[in-house]
Amino acid sequence: MALFSRRKKSADDAVTPAPDAEETATGSDAVNADHAVTEVEQPVEAPSIGISVQAFRGVGAQAGPEVALPTSDAQPEAAAADPRPVQPAPPAQPAAPEERRLPLASPLPPEQTETVAGMKDNVLLREALTEIEAGASNDQLLGVMRQALQGHLYIRVNGDARAQISEGKPLSVAVVRDNDDRQFMLAFSSARAVRDSVQLEADPAATSAVAQPVTSVLQQVVSGDFAGLIVDNASAPHRVVFPTDLLQKTLEQADVDMTVKTILAAPREQDSTLKVGEALAVKRMWVAVNEGDGSGQAGIAEAQTTDGRRFLQLFSHPLEVIALGRGDRPLPFEPEQLAKVLSSHSDMAGVIVDSAGPSIVVERDALTPVLALAVALGD
């Protein structure tokens, strides 16, 4: 547990949440995501695996057609006859590579940093917030929400947090109130963000900060008398406001231990894929379902490599599906269902988890604990 203390602090903050941020966050009820538009995905980046095409295949049924990538062969229709000579078109300039922005992130986890010595940042959340500006899109806000779902958050405490914990008292968390006297709990991606928040006060009093698992912080907001959570309140415009109803839905669909997300957010080790394989044998995941081919049969998203190997796409939370912006519907997927799919599709090379990043490719030989479930089920 990381703690730091500053000078005396007033009992109440007087920071008003940014109206734009709050309004947009309140509208981010996209966790339900019942979209019906299918978009062709560009090649998915993954460590050591070149993903070439996105496909949707029926569960337990014969494989459906792959979704082809757009080609440049299509020619525009001929224009009306024109007596003037046609000038040759200038040579095409190569397109600049598209910048990878929210809601996507790098396939590999970022390097861990400490903006205050001894207090680790939630780097994924901190970096996601740097992309947020006034009037951020719904997708961007959901991108921040999904990146907050691993590791820890810092909370400000009025007084000495260490003493309150040792005495068994509830933490006196710092809050802000808006013009309607609604309370918002404060959370921070780094110790520097906490320090910036404390320095807003005209008469700072004793303040400490404590790091807590993200699910613990969200549960405090949902169970308390709070209208929502403000992340990095002193970092405008790089701050967000998440309403309590969104946090409640997020928690209902999350693994309370964030097991898979924690592994993916940590530096890669030799046994990282084995750890994910073990987690997949006991933790519920999600798949992306699409019914856009008009046949009425749902298909589950796969990724296919340039050499034709198939990987089932798995997701640690519905927000990971929504973040891709493909219009897919998240569907819960229990370990037994994954075991049945892998055992009945021997050509399935493995799975790719959270392709919006950070992501990991788990090949079939690391999925032995999952395949053992199929044996137990008699498949």
Secondary structure, DSSP 8 states (H G I E B T S, - for coil): --EEEES---SS------HHHHHHHHT--TTS------------EETTEEEEEEEEE-TTS----B-----S----------SS-----------------TT---SS------SBTTB---HHHHHHHHT--TT--HHHHHHHHHHTSSSEEEEEEES-HHHHHHTT----B-EEE-TT--EEEEEBSSHHHHHHHHTT-SS---EEEEEEEHHHHHHHHHHTT-SEEEESTTSTTS-EEEEHHHHHHHHHTS-TT-HHHHHHHS---TTHHHHHHHHHTTS-EEEEEE-TTSSS--EEEEEEETT--EEEEEBSSHHHHHHT-S--EEEEE-HHHHHHHHHH-TTEEEEEE-TTSS-EEEEGGG-HHHHHHHHHHT-
